[in-house]
Amino acid sequence: MSLHHYISFKYFFASFLLGLLFTSILDSDKKKILLYPTPKIFQQYFFRDQTKKCFTFYQNEIQCPFDKSKINQIPVQ
């Protein structure tokens, strides 16, 4: 006996396509993954801020100035 006796391929493909349609429409449970730059991954990824600007980080080790007024604070966007 062949598989054709057990499964109607017309109904199988119709239900398969209907299932794909439902999962694509009802798949609203997407999660955003927040990835913070660390020394291990900063060159592997591009980052996007809240204004949709893409950027990457470059790592340079520098000496901190002794004068605290020369240190700039960058506010969170």
Secondary structure, DSSP 8 states (H G I E B T S, - for coil): --GGGT--HHHHHHHHHHHHHHHHHS------------TTTTTT--EE-TT--EE----------SSGGG-------
